[in-house]
Amino acid sequence: MLNLFLRSLSPKPLTNPSSVSTLSSLHTRSLLPHKDKPNNWNTTHSLVLSNPLLSLLETKCTSMTHLKQIQAQMTTTGLISDGFASSRLVAFCAISESGNRDYCQKILRNTQNPNVFSWNVAIRGFSDSENPKESVLLYRDMLRSGGTRPDNYTYPLLLKSCARLLLRWIGHGILGHVIQLGFDLDVYVHNAVIHMLVSCGELDLAHKVFGESCVRDLVSWNSLINGYVRSGKAHQALRIYKEMEAEGIRADEVTMIGVVSACAQLEKLDLGREFHHFIMENGLSVTIPLANALMDMYVKCGNLGEAYLLFEKMEKKTAVSWTTMIVGYAEFGHLEVARRLFDEMEEKDVVPWNAMIGGYVHAKRCKEALALFHEMQTRNLKPNEVTMLHCLSACSQLGALDVGRWIHRYIERQKLSLNVSLGTALVDMYAKCGNIAKALQVFHEIPERNSLTWTAIIGGLALHGNAKDAISYFSEMVDIGLMPDEVTFLGLLSACCHGGLVKEGRKHFVQMHSMFNLSPKVKHYSCMVDLLGRAGFLKEAEELIKSMPMEANVAVWGSLFFSCRVHGNIEMGERAARKLLELDPHDSGIYVLLANMYREAKMWEEARKVRKLMGERDVEKTPGCSSIEVNGSVFEFIVRDKSHLQSEQIFECLGQLTRQLEFVGCGTDILPLGSESWNLI
């Protein structure tokens, strides 16, 4: 374990988290002097000015090859034994753009008693690198060397690394060292402590350290405010800002980023505007991060106009700026504007691609979502988990099984973790695309399942008519302690409806409220009306509609009307049809079904009146739209649709199929795509 090395400092460091509050004890001793951040070079140092080798290192060295030549000469002349001279070699390797941090460690290991500057600059180099854990390991080596004592510059760097890596317990161990070495009243160390604690999610402890401290400054306030915001605790962040105001501390741009972001989380547009006015009235610099925070606030509060004005005024727009606007327009359904901005954005990472793909999926424009996903692939941009979730949702809506299978294989090839979100999306996709066996296989392969996963498989089994299996899975879900929600019951009632299980449907409908404290919604009533109606319990179905606590919609009355037509109950069917026409007088399907019901009852005059009513109301039959997936591409078509390049061959094939059906005696109830299939009324 990494934190074992912390015991190497004597006396034994404090590792109990509760001891951290002693950091801020009200001592009376003066603050220890804080060493400035070490510069890359120091060309005015007397040793540099008097030694040509060091002068060459400080002013002319631009590569590791050149550095090694200088190091060789320093070794032969004995200059390498000078602590300052060797520290300059370490500094070049650690923080220069041309340096090499691995070589920096070699120099440290082979230098006798390297000074604290050498250790600190090496720790700084790793702390700012992509591998900050090495800075903590260097600190271990520093302690083990025994010849160098850490100072008050060492600890802000280490605490920064712990914050980046969320090394909570190692951070506590380092705090023990801070307290024992007497750096607890150094304001820079103190601020690093607060930053580490809030980054690791220990907000209460950070607040305690902050509240008891006598060395806090604006950075301390900002760390706490922004820490609460990052943890999603916007109310607390605004409360701390009010305390800061009361103490007369003047806010800066970083403070404003925190409070504006808090307004974004709470969707408090008026308060966000107040902070915007405060920024302008007090002459605060609208930095790029602050401008992005303001734009994000306006977007999340639904004011895209204000956000766009800020965006237009920005002299330098970052990827965050572009992405904020694209996400905003996409989420609010303004996909054309979002796509224009997306196309104008020169360098795009995966986030704006996800925003556009997700926007198309949310707007039910799934063909465009998958087309954009294919374009993303052609540009060799690696999709992430969010991309996969959006695309699987698109496949579910379109029934695009081939694309869904490809995404599943991609997840396996890239060794992406089959977590709850991805696993549930795959189960849902396979079920809705017609492969319930694969949906079940994926369901049982997922290492962790939540209530959404169970809901997806229950809904999938219901969709495929496996009513008893759906009920069995529901029982197992409840037995293991997971709570069903309204969507779970929608799948369960649908299963009962598909299986004609009236008794079970009644029982589960009652259980929604009695056992799980869920109030049935319109869709649940629609399922029950459909279930009762199909089974012939028309009177019970109509009574259920009358008992609904909300107004019945088209789906509810449509379920009753369909059942009345099936069972030949003309009187109740007419009542349901009247309700449907009141709710949607321009839905051609209602007229068609009503006229067909009259035809089946040989009520020719009533059927003629329905046809006449359609003409009077200028209602035209809306052509049906179908889709089919071929070789990973989804094609949509309507009646007499000739937009496809191979439409002539398609119609010829349909004609041949129709003639074949006639030849084998199946009749001509199935008409070719190009024929007038709506001739019933």
Secondary structure as a PSIPRED ss2 file (coil, helix, strand):
# PSIPRED VFORMAT (PSIPRED V4.0)

   1 M C   1.000  0.000  0.000
   2 L H   0.000  1.000  0.000
   3 N H   0.000  1.000  0.000
   4 L H   0.000  1.000  0.000
   5 F H   0.000  1.000  0.000
   6 L H   0.000  1.000  0.000
   7 R H   0.000  1.000  0.000
   8 S H   0.000  1.000  0.000
   9 L C   1.000  0.000  0.000
  10 S C   1.000  0.000  0.000
  11 P C   1.000  0.000  0.000
  12 K C   1.000  0.000  0.000
  13 P C   1.000  0.000  0.000
  14 L C   1.000  0.000  0.000
  15 T C   1.000  0.000  0.000
  16 N C   1.000  0.000  0.000
  17 P H   0.000  1.000  0.000
  18 S H   0.000  1.000  0.000
  19 S H   0.000  1.000  0.000
  20 V H   0.000  1.000  0.000
  21 S H   0.000  1.000  0.000
  22 T H   0.000  1.000  0.000
  23 L H   0.000  1.000  0.000
  24 S H   0.000  1.000  0.000
  25 S C   1.000  0.000  0.000
  26 L C   1.000  0.000  0.000
  27 H C   1.000  0.000  0.000
  28 T C   1.000  0.000  0.000
  29 R C   1.000  0.000  0.000
  30 S C   1.000  0.000  0.000
  31 L C   1.000  0.000  0.000
  32 L C   1.000  0.000  0.000
  33 P C   1.000  0.000  0.000
  34 H C   1.000  0.000  0.000
  35 K C   1.000  0.000  0.000
  36 D C   1.000  0.000  0.000
  37 K C   1.000  0.000  0.000
  38 P C   1.000  0.000  0.000
  39 N C   1.000  0.000  0.000
  40 N C   1.000  0.000  0.000
  41 W C   1.000  0.000  0.000
  42 N C   1.000  0.000  0.000
  43 T C   1.000  0.000  0.000
  44 T C   1.000  0.000  0.000
  45 H C   1.000  0.000  0.000
  46 S H   0.000  1.000  0.000
  47 L H   0.000  1.000  0.000
  48 V H   0.000  1.000  0.000
  49 L H   0.000  1.000  0.000
  50 S H   0.000  1.000  0.000
  51 N C   1.000  0.000  0.000
  52 P H   0.000  1.000  0.000
  53 L H   0.000  1.000  0.000
  54 L H   0.000  1.000  0.000
  55 S H   0.000  1.000  0.000
  56 L H   0.000  1.000  0.000
  57 L H   0.000  1.000  0.000
  58 E H   0.000  1.000  0.000
  59 T H   0.000  1.000  0.000
  60 K C   1.000  0.000  0.000
  61 C C   1.000  0.000  0.000
  62 T C   1.000  0.000  0.000
  63 S C   1.000  0.000  0.000
  64 M H   0.000  1.000  0.000
  65 T H   0.000  1.000  0.000
  66 H H   0.000  1.000  0.000
  67 L H   0.000  1.000  0.000
  68 K H   0.000  1.000  0.000
  69 Q H   0.000  1.000  0.000
  70 I H   0.000  1.000  0.000
  71 Q H   0.000  1.000  0.000
  72 A H   0.000  1.000  0.000
  73 Q H   0.000  1.000  0.000
  74 M H   0.000  1.000  0.000
  75 T H   0.000  1.000  0.000
  76 T H   0.000  1.000  0.000
  77 T H   0.000  1.000  0.000
  78 G C   1.000  0.000  0.000
  79 L H   0.000  1.000  0.000
  80 I H   0.000  1.000  0.000
  81 S H   0.000  1.000  0.000
  82 D C   1.000  0.000  0.000
  83 G H   0.000  1.000  0.000
  84 F H   0.000  1.000  0.000
  85 A H   0.000  1.000  0.000
  86 S H   0.000  1.000  0.000
  87 S H   0.000  1.000  0.000
  88 R H   0.000  1.000  0.000
  89 L H   0.000  1.000  0.000
  90 V H   0.000  1.000  0.000
  91 A H   0.000  1.000  0.000
  92 F H   0.000  1.000  0.000
  93 C H   0.000  1.000  0.000
  94 A H   0.000  1.000  0.000
  95 I H   0.000  1.000  0.000
  96 S C   1.000  0.000  0.000
  97 E C   1.000  0.000  0.000
  98 S C   1.000  0.000  0.000
  99 G C   1.000  0.000  0.000
 100 N C   1.000  0.000  0.000
 101 R H   0.000  1.000  0.000
 102 D H   0.000  1.000  0.000
 103 Y H   0.000  1.000  0.000
 104 C H   0.000  1.000  0.000
 105 Q H   0.000  1.000  0.000
 106 K H   0.000  1.000  0.000
 107 I H   0.000  1.000  0.000
 108 L H   0.000  1.000  0.000
 109 R H   0.000  1.000  0.000
 110 N C   1.000  0.000  0.000
 111 T C   1.000  0.000  0.000
 112 Q C   1.000  0.000  0.000
 113 N C   1.000  0.000  0.000
 114 P C   1.000  0.000  0.000
 115 N C   1.000  0.000  0.000
 116 V H   0.000  1.000  0.000
 117 F H   0.000  1.000  0.000
 118 S H   0.000  1.000  0.000
 119 W H   0.000  1.000  0.000
 120 N H   0.000  1.000  0.000
 121 V H   0.000  1.000  0.000
 122 A H   0.000  1.000  0.000
 123 I H   0.000  1.000  0.000
 124 R H   0.000  1.000  0.000
 125 G H   0.000  1.000  0.000
 126 F H   0.000  1.000  0.000
 127 S H   0.000  1.000  0.000
 128 D C   1.000  0.000  0.000
 129 S C   1.000  0.000  0.000
 130 E C   1.000  0.000  0.000
 131 N C   1.000  0.000  0.000
 132 P C   1.000  0.000  0.000
 133 K H   0.000  1.000  0.000
 134 E H   0.000  1.000  0.000
 135 S H   0.000  1.000  0.000
 136 V H   0.000  1.000  0.000
 137 L H   0.000  1.000  0.000
 138 L H   0.000  1.000  0.000
 139 Y H   0.000  1.000  0.000
 140 R H   0.000  1.000  0.000
 141 D H   0.000  1.000  0.000
 142 M H   0.000  1.000  0.000
 143 L H   0.000  1.000  0.000
 144 R H   0.000  1.000  0.000
 145 S H   0.000  1.000  0.000
 146 G C   1.000  0.000  0.000
 147 G C   1.000  0.000  0.000
 148 T C   1.000  0.000  0.000
 149 R C   1.000  0.000  0.000
 150 P C   1.000  0.000  0.000
 151 D C   1.000  0.000  0.000
 152 N C   1.000  0.000  0.000
 153 Y C   1.000  0.000  0.000
 154 T H   0.000  1.000  0.000
 155 Y H   0.000  1.000  0.000
 156 P H   0.000  1.000  0.000
 157 L H   0.000  1.000  0.000
 158 L H   0.000  1.000  0.000
 159 L H   0.000  1.000  0.000
 160 K H   0.000  1.000  0.000
 161 S H   0.000  1.000  0.000
 162 C H   0.000  1.000  0.000
 163 A H   0.000  1.000  0.000
 164 R H   0.000  1.000  0.000
 165 L H   0.000  1.000  0.000
 166 L C   1.000  0.000  0.000
 167 L C   1.000  0.000  0.000
 168 R H   0.000  1.000  0.000
 169 W H   0.000  1.000  0.000
 170 I H   0.000  1.000  0.000
 171 G H   0.000  1.000  0.000
 172 H H   0.000  1.000  0.000
 173 G H   0.000  1.000  0.000
 174 I H   0.000  1.000  0.000
 175 L H   0.000  1.000  0.000
 176 G H   0.000  1.000  0.000
 177 H H   0.000  1.000  0.000
 178 V H   0.000  1.000  0.000
 179 I H   0.000  1.000  0.000
 180 Q H   0.000  1.000  0.000
 181 L C   1.000  0.000  0.000
 182 G C   1.000  0.000  0.000
 183 F C   1.000  0.000  0.000
 184 D C   1.000  0.000  0.000
 185 L C   1.000  0.000  0.000
 186 D C   1.000  0.000  0.000
 187 V H   0.000  1.000  0.000
 188 Y H   0.000  1.000  0.000
 189 V H   0.000  1.000  0.000
 190 H H   0.000  1.000  0.000
 191 N H   0.000  1.000  0.000
 192 A H   0.000  1.000  0.000
 193 V H   0.000  1.000  0.000
 194 I H   0.000  1.000  0.000
 195 H H   0.000  1.000  0.000
 196 M H   0.000  1.000  0.000
 197 L H   0.000  1.000  0.000
 198 V H   0.000  1.000  0.000
 199 S H   0.000  1.000  0.000
 200 C C   1.000  0.000  0.000
 201 G C   1.000  0.000  0.000
 202 E C   1.000  0.000  0.000
 203 L H   0.000  1.000  0.000
 204 D H   0.000  1.000  0.000
 205 L H   0.000  1.000  0.000
 206 A H   0.000  1.000  0.000
 207 H H   0.000  1.000  0.000
 208 K H   0.000  1.000  0.000
 209 V H   0.000  1.000  0.000
 210 F H   0.000  1.000  0.000
 211 G H   0.000  1.000  0.000
 212 E C   1.000  0.000  0.000
 213 S C   1.000  0.000  0.000
 214 C C   1.000  0.000  0.000
 215 V C   1.000  0.000  0.000
 216 R C   1.000  0.000  0.000
 217 D C   1.000  0.000  0.000
 218 L H   0.000  1.000  0.000
 219 V H   0.000  1.000  0.000
 220 S H   0.000  1.000  0.000
 221 W H   0.000  1.000  0.000
 222 N H   0.000  1.000  0.000
 223 S H   0.000  1.000  0.000
 224 L H   0.000  1.000  0.000
 225 I H   0.000  1.000  0.000
 226 N H   0.000  1.000  0.000
 227 G H   0.000  1.000  0.000
 228 Y H   0.000  1.000  0.000
 229 V H   0.000  1.000  0.000
 230 R H   0.000  1.000  0.000
 231 S C   1.000  0.000  0.000
 232 G C   1.000  0.000  0.000
 233 K C   1.000  0.000  0.000
 234 A H   0.000  1.000  0.000
 235 H H   0.000  1.000  0.000
 236 Q H   0.000  1.000  0.000
 237 A H   0.000  1.000  0.000
 238 L H   0.000  1.000  0.000
 239 R H   0.000  1.000  0.000
 240 I H   0.000  1.000  0.000
 241 Y H   0.000  1.000  0.000
 242 K H   0.000  1.000  0.000
 243 E H   0.000  1.000  0.000
 244 M H   0.000  1.000  0.000
 245 E H   0.000  1.000  0.000
 246 A H   0.000  1.000  0.000
 247 E C   1.000  0.000  0.000
 248 G C   1.000  0.000  0.000
 249 I C   1.000  0.000  0.000
 250 R C   1.000  0.000  0.000
 251 A C   1.000  0.000  0.000
 252 D C   1.000  0.000  0.000
 253 E H   0.000  1.000  0.000
 254 V H   0.000  1.000  0.000
 255 T H   0.000  1.000  0.000
 256 M H   0.000  1.000  0.000
 257 I H   0.000  1.000  0.000
 258 G H   0.000  1.000  0.000
 259 V H   0.000  1.000  0.000
 260 V H   0.000  1.000  0.000
 261 S H   0.000  1.000  0.000
 262 A H   0.000  1.000  0.000
 263 C H   0.000  1.000  0.000
 264 A H   0.000  1.000  0.000
 265 Q H   0.000  1.000  0.000
 266 L H   0.000  1.000  0.000
 267 E C   1.000  0.000  0.000
 268 K C   1.000  0.000  0.000
 269 L H   0.000  1.000  0.000
 270 D H   0.000  1.000  0.000
 271 L H   0.000  1.000  0.000
 272 G H   0.000  1.000  0.000
 273 R H   0.000  1.000  0.000
 274 E H   0.000  1.000  0.000
 275 F H   0.000  1.000  0.000
 276 H H   0.000  1.000  0.000
 277 H H   0.000  1.000  0.000
 278 F H   0.000  1.000  0.000
 279 I H   0.000  1.000  0.000
 280 M H   0.000  1.000  0.000
 281 E H   0.000  1.000  0.000
 282 N C   1.000  0.000  0.000
 283 G C   1.000  0.000  0.000
 284 L C   1.000  0.000  0.000
 285 S C   1.000  0.000  0.000
 286 V C   1.000  0.000  0.000
 287 T C   1.000  0.000  0.000
 288 I H   0.000  1.000  0.000
 289 P H   0.000  1.000  0.000
 290 L H   0.000  1.000  0.000
 291 A H   0.000  1.000  0.000
 292 N H   0.000  1.000  0.000
 293 A H   0.000  1.000  0.000
 294 L H   0.000  1.000  0.000
 295 M H   0.000  1.000  0.000
 296 D H   0.000  1.000  0.000
 297 M H   0.000  1.000  0.000
 298 Y H   0.000  1.000  0.000
 299 V H   0.000  1.000  0.000
 300 K H   0.000  1.000  0.000
 301 C C   1.000  0.000  0.000
 302 G C   1.000  0.000  0.000
 303 N C   1.000  0.000  0.000
 304 L H   0.000  1.000  0.000
 305 G H   0.000  1.000  0.000
 306 E H   0.000  1.000  0.000
 307 A H   0.000  1.000  0.000
 308 Y H   0.000  1.000  0.000
 309 L H   0.000  1.000  0.000
 310 L H   0.000  1.000  0.000
 311 F H   0.000  1.000  0.000
 312 E H   0.000  1.000  0.000
 313 K H   0.000  1.000  0.000
 314 M C   1.000  0.000  0.000
 315 E C   1.000  0.000  0.000
 316 K C   1.000  0.000  0.000
 317 K C   1.000  0.000  0.000
 318 T C   1.000  0.000  0.000
 319 A H   0.000  1.000  0.000
 320 V H   0.000  1.000  0.000
 321 S H   0.000  1.000  0.000
 322 W H   0.000  1.000  0.000
 323 T H   0.000  1.000  0.000
 324 T H   0.000  1.000  0.000
 325 M H   0.000  1.000  0.000
 326 I H   0.000  1.000  0.000
 327 V H   0.000  1.000  0.000
 328 G H   0.000  1.000  0.000
 329 Y H   0.000  1.000  0.000
 330 A H   0.000  1.000  0.000
 331 E H   0.000  1.000  0.000
 332 F C   1.000  0.000  0.000
 333 G C   1.000  0.000  0.000
 334 H C   1.000  0.000  0.000
 335 L H   0.000  1.000  0.000
 336 E H   0.000  1.000  0.000
 337 V H   0.000  1.000  0.000
 338 A H   0.000  1.000  0.000
 339 R H   0.000  1.000  0.000
 340 R H   0.000  1.000  0.000
 341 L H   0.000  1.000  0.000
 342 F H   0.000  1.000  0.000
 343 D H   0.000  1.000  0.000
 344 E H   0.000  1.000  0.000
 345 M C   1.000  0.000  0.000
 346 E C   1.000  0.000  0.000
 347 E C   1.000  0.000  0.000
 348 K C   1.000  0.000  0.000
 349 D C   1.000  0.000  0.000
 350 V H   0.000  1.000  0.000
 351 V H   0.000  1.000  0.000
 352 P H   0.000  1.000  0.000
 353 W H   0.000  1.000  0.000
 354 N H   0.000  1.000  0.000
 355 A H   0.000  1.000  0.000
 356 M H   0.000  1.000  0.000
 357 I H   0.000  1.000  0.000
 358 G H   0.000  1.000  0.000
 359 G H   0.000  1.000  0.000
 360 Y H   0.000  1.000  0.000
 361 V H   0.000  1.000  0.000
 362 H H   0.000  1.000  0.000
 363 A C   1.000  0.000  0.000
 364 K C   1.000  0.000  0.000
 365 R C   1.000  0.000  0.000
 366 C H   0.000  1.000  0.000
 367 K H   0.000  1.000  0.000
 368 E H   0.000  1.000  0.000
 369 A H   0.000  1.000  0.000
 370 L H   0.000  1.000  0.000
 371 A H   0.000  1.000  0.000
 372 L H   0.000  1.000  0.000
 373 F H   0.000  1.000  0.000
 374 H H   0.000  1.000  0.000
 375 E H   0.000  1.000  0.000
 376 M H   0.000  1.000  0.000
 377 Q H   0.000  1.000  0.000
 378 T H   0.000  1.000  0.000
 379 R C   1.000  0.000  0.000
 380 N C   1.000  0.000  0.000
 381 L C   1.000  0.000  0.000
 382 K C   1.000  0.000  0.000
 383 P C   1.000  0.000  0.000
 384 N C   1.000  0.000  0.000
 385 E H   0.000  1.000  0.000
 386 V H   0.000  1.000  0.000
 387 T H   0.000  1.000  0.000
 388 M H   0.000  1.000  0.000
 389 L H   0.000  1.000  0.000
 390 H H   0.000  1.000  0.000
 391 C H   0.000  1.000  0.000
 392 L H   0.000  1.000  0.000
 393 S H   0.000  1.000  0.000
 394 A H   0.000  1.000  0.000
 395 C H   0.000  1.000  0.000
 396 S H   0.000  1.000  0.000
 397 Q H   0.000  1.000  0.000
 398 L H   0.000  1.000  0.000
 399 G C   1.000  0.000  0.000
 400 A C   1.000  0.000  0.000
 401 L H   0.000  1.000  0.000
 402 D H   0.000  1.000  0.000
 403 V H   0.000  1.000  0.000
 404 G H   0.000  1.000  0.000
 405 R H   0.000  1.000  0.000
 406 W H   0.000  1.000  0.000
 407 I H   0.000  1.000  0.000
 408 H H   0.000  1.000  0.000
 409 R H   0.000  1.000  0.000
 410 Y H   0.000  1.000  0.000
 411 I H   0.000  1.000  0.000
 412 E H   0.000  1.000  0.000
 413 R H   0.000  1.000  0.000
 414 Q C   1.000  0.000  0.000
 415 K C   1.000  0.000  0.000
 416 L C   1.000  0.000  0.000
 417 S C   1.000  0.000  0.000
 418 L C   1.000  0.000  0.000
 419 N C   1.000  0.000  0.000
 420 V H   0.000  1.000  0.000
 421 S H   0.000  1.000  0.000
 422 L H   0.000  1.000  0.000
 423 G H   0.000  1.000  0.000
 424 T H   0.000  1.000  0.000
 425 A H   0.000  1.000  0.000
 426 L H   0.000  1.000  0.000
 427 V H   0.000  1.000  0.000
 428 D H   0.000  1.000  0.000
 429 M H   0.000  1.000  0.000
 430 Y H   0.000  1.000  0.000
 431 A H   0.000  1.000  0.000
 432 K H   0.000  1.000  0.000
 433 C C   1.000  0.000  0.000
 434 G C   1.000  0.000  0.000
 435 N C   1.000  0.000  0.000
 436 I H   0.000  1.000  0.000
 437 A H   0.000  1.000  0.000
 438 K H   0.000  1.000  0.000
 439 A H   0.000  1.000  0.000
 440 L H   0.000  1.000  0.000
 441 Q H   0.000  1.000  0.000
 442 V H   0.000  1.000  0.000
 443 F H   0.000  1.000  0.000
 444 H H   0.000  1.000  0.000
 445 E H   0.000  1.000  0.000
 446 I C   1.000  0.000  0.000
 447 P C   1.000  0.000  0.000
 448 E C   1.000  0.000  0.000
 449 R C   1.000  0.000  0.000
 450 N C   1.000  0.000  0.000
 451 S H   0.000  1.000  0.000
 452 L H   0.000  1.000  0.000
 453 T H   0.000  1.000  0.000
 454 W H   0.000  1.000  0.000
 455 T H   0.000  1.000  0.000
 456 A H   0.000  1.000  0.000
 457 I H   0.000  1.000  0.000
 458 I H   0.000  1.000  0.000
 459 G H   0.000  1.000  0.000
 460 G H   0.000  1.000  0.000
 461 L H   0.000  1.000  0.000
 462 A H   0.000  1.000  0.000
 463 L H   0.000  1.000  0.000
 464 H C   1.000  0.000  0.000
 465 G C   1.000  0.000  0.000
 466 N C   1.000  0.000  0.000
 467 A H   0.000  1.000  0.000
 468 K H   0.000  1.000  0.000
 469 D H   0.000  1.000  0.000
 470 A H   0.000  1.000  0.000
 471 I H   0.000  1.000  0.000
 472 S H   0.000  1.000  0.000
 473 Y H   0.000  1.000  0.000
 474 F H   0.000  1.000  0.000
 475 S H   0.000  1.000  0.000
 476 E H   0.000  1.000  0.000
 477 M H   0.000  1.000  0.000
 478 V H   0.000  1.000  0.000
 479 D H   0.000  1.000  0.000
 480 I C   1.000  0.000  0.000
 481 G C   1.000  0.000  0.000
 482 L C   1.000  0.000  0.000
 483 M C   1.000  0.000  0.000
 484 P C   1.000  0.000  0.000
 485 D C   1.000  0.000  0.000
 486 E H   0.000  1.000  0.000
 487 V H   0.000  1.000  0.000
 488 T H   0.000  1.000  0.000
 489 F H   0.000  1.000  0.000
 490 L H   0.000  1.000  0.000
 491 G H   0.000  1.000  0.000
 492 L H   0.000  1.000  0.000
 493 L H   0.000  1.000  0.000
 494 S H   0.000  1.000  0.000
 495 A H   0.000  1.000  0.000
 496 C H   0.000  1.000  0.000
 497 C H   0.000  1.000  0.000
 498 H H   0.000  1.000  0.000
 499 G H   0.000  1.000  0.000
 500 G C   1.000  0.000  0.000
 501 L C   1.000  0.000  0.000
 502 V H   0.000  1.000  0.000
 503 K H   0.000  1.000  0.000
 504 E H   0.000  1.000  0.000
 505 G H   0.000  1.000  0.000
 506 R H   0.000  1.000  0.000
 507 K H   0.000  1.000  0.000
 508 H H   0.000  1.000  0.000
 509 F H   0.000  1.000  0.000
 510 V H   0.000  1.000  0.000
 511 Q H   0.000  1.000  0.000
 512 M H   0.000  1.000  0.000
 513 H H   0.000  1.000  0.000
 514 S H   0.000  1.000  0.000
 515 M C   1.000  0.000  0.000
 516 F C   1.000  0.000  0.000
 517 N C   1.000  0.000  0.000
 518 L C   1.000  0.000  0.000
 519 S C   1.000  0.000  0.000
 520 P C   1.000  0.000  0.000
 521 K C   1.000  0.000  0.000
 522 V H   0.000  1.000  0.000
 523 K H   0.000  1.000  0.000
 524 H H   0.000  1.000  0.000
 525 Y H   0.000  1.000  0.000
 526 S H   0.000  1.000  0.000
 527 C H   0.000  1.000  0.000
 528 M H   0.000  1.000  0.000
 529 V H   0.000  1.000  0.000
 530 D H   0.000  1.000  0.000
 531 L H   0.000  1.000  0.000
 532 L H   0.000  1.000  0.000
 533 G H   0.000  1.000  0.000
 534 R H   0.000  1.000  0.000
 535 A C   1.000  0.000  0.000
 536 G C   1.000  0.000  0.000
 537 F C   1.000  0.000  0.000
 538 L H   0.000  1.000  0.000
 539 K H   0.000  1.000  0.000
 540 E H   0.000  1.000  0.000
 541 A H   0.000  1.000  0.000
 542 E H   0.000  1.000  0.000
 543 E H   0.000  1.000  0.000
 544 L H   0.000  1.000  0.000
 545 I H   0.000  1.000  0.000
 546 K H   0.000  1.000  0.000
 547 S C   1.000  0.000  0.000
 548 M C   1.000  0.000  0.000
 549 P C   1.000  0.000  0.000
 550 M C   1.000  0.000  0.000
 551 E C   1.000  0.000  0.000
 552 A C   1.000  0.000  0.000
 553 N C   1.000  0.000  0.000
 554 V H   0.000  1.000  0.000
 555 A H   0.000  1.000  0.000
 556 V H   0.000  1.000  0.000
 557 W H   0.000  1.000  0.000
 558 G H   0.000  1.000  0.000
 559 S H   0.000  1.000  0.000
 560 L H   0.000  1.000  0.000
 561 F H   0.000  1.000  0.000
 562 F H   0.000  1.000  0.000
 563 S H   0.000  1.000  0.000
 564 C H   0.000  1.000  0.000
 565 R H   0.000  1.000  0.000
 566 V H   0.000  1.000  0.000
 567 H H   0.000  1.000  0.000
 568 G C   1.000  0.000  0.000
 569 N C   1.000  0.000  0.000
 570 I H   0.000  1.000  0.000
 571 E H   0.000  1.000  0.000
 572 M H   0.000  1.000  0.000
 573 G H   0.000  1.000  0.000
 574 E H   0.000  1.000  0.000
 575 R H   0.000  1.000  0.000
 576 A H   0.000  1.000  0.000
 577 A H   0.000  1.000  0.000
 578 R H   0.000  1.000  0.000
 579 K H   0.000  1.000  0.000
 580 L H   0.000  1.000  0.000
 581 L H   0.000  1.000  0.000
 582 E H   0.000  1.000  0.000
 583 L H   0.000  1.000  0.000
 584 D C   1.000  0.000  0.000
 585 P C   1.000  0.000  0.000
 586 H C   1.000  0.000  0.000
 587 D C   1.000  0.000  0.000
 588 S H   0.000  1.000  0.000
 589 G H   0.000  1.000  0.000
 590 I H   0.000  1.000  0.000
 591 Y H   0.000  1.000  0.000
 592 V H   0.000  1.000  0.000
 593 L H   0.000  1.000  0.000
 594 L H   0.000  1.000  0.000
 595 A H   0.000  1.000  0.000
 596 N H   0.000  1.000  0.000
 597 M H   0.000  1.000  0.000
 598 Y H   0.000  1.000  0.000
 599 R H   0.000  1.000  0.000
 600 E H   0.000  1.000  0.000
 601 A C   1.000  0.000  0.000
 602 K C   1.000  0.000  0.000
 603 M C   1.000  0.000  0.000
 604 W H   0.000  1.000  0.000
 605 E H   0.000  1.000  0.000
 606 E H   0.000  1.000  0.000
 607 A H   0.000  1.000  0.000
 608 R H   0.000  1.000  0.000
 609 K H   0.000  1.000  0.000
 610 V H   0.000  1.000  0.000
 611 R H   0.000  1.000  0.000
 612 K H   0.000  1.000  0.000
 613 L H   0.000  1.000  0.000
 614 M H   0.000  1.000  0.000
 615 G H   0.000  1.000  0.000
 616 E H   0.000  1.000  0.000
 617 R C   1.000  0.000  0.000
 618 D C   1.000  0.000  0.000
 619 V C   1.000  0.000  0.000
 620 E C   1.000  0.000  0.000
 621 K C   1.000  0.000  0.000
 622 T C   1.000  0.000  0.000
 623 P C   1.000  0.000  0.000
 624 G C   1.000  0.000  0.000
 625 C E   0.000  0.000  1.000
 626 S E   0.000  0.000  1.000
 627 S E   0.000  0.000  1.000
 628 I E   0.000  0.000  1.000
 629 E E   0.000  0.000  1.000
 630 V E   0.000  0.000  1.000
 631 N C   1.000  0.000  0.000
 632 G C   1.000  0.000  0.000
 633 S E   0.000  0.000  1.000
 634 V E   0.000  0.000  1.000
 635 F E   0.000  0.000  1.000
 636 E E   0.000  0.000  1.000
 637 F E   0.000  0.000  1.000
 638 I E   0.000  0.000  1.000
 639 V C   1.000  0.000  0.000
 640 R C   1.000  0.000  0.000
 641 D C   1.000  0.000  0.000
 642 K C   1.000  0.000  0.000
 643 S C   1.000  0.000  0.000
 644 H C   1.000  0.000  0.000
 645 L C   1.000  0.000  0.000
 646 Q C   1.000  0.000  0.000
 647 S H   0.000  1.000  0.000
 648 E H   0.000  1.000  0.000
 649 Q H   0.000  1.000  0.000
 650 I H   0.000  1.000  0.000
 651 F H   0.000  1.000  0.000
 652 E H   0.000  1.000  0.000
 653 C H   0.000  1.000  0.000
 654 L H   0.000  1.000  0.000
 655 G H   0.000  1.000  0.000
 656 Q H   0.000  1.000  0.000
 657 L H   0.000  1.000  0.000
 658 T H   0.000  1.000  0.000
 659 R H   0.000  1.000  0.000
 660 Q H   0.000  1.000  0.000
 661 L H   0.000  1.000  0.000
 662 E H   0.000  1.000  0.000
 663 F H   0.000  1.000  0.000
 664 V C   1.000  0.000  0.000
 665 G C   1.000  0.000  0.000
 666 C C   1.000  0.000  0.000
 667 G C   1.000  0.000  0.000
 668 T C   1.000  0.000  0.000
 669 D C   1.000  0.000  0.000
 670 I C   1.000  0.000  0.000
 671 L C   1.000  0.000  0.000
 672 P C   1.000  0.000  0.000
 673 L C   1.000  0.000  0.000
 674 G C   1.000  0.000  0.000
 675 S C   1.000  0.000  0.000
 676 E C   1.000  0.000  0.000
 677 S C   1.000  0.000  0.000
 678 W C   1.000  0.000  0.000
 679 N C   1.000  0.000  0.000
 680 L C   1.000  0.000  0.000
 681 I C   1.000  0.000  0.000
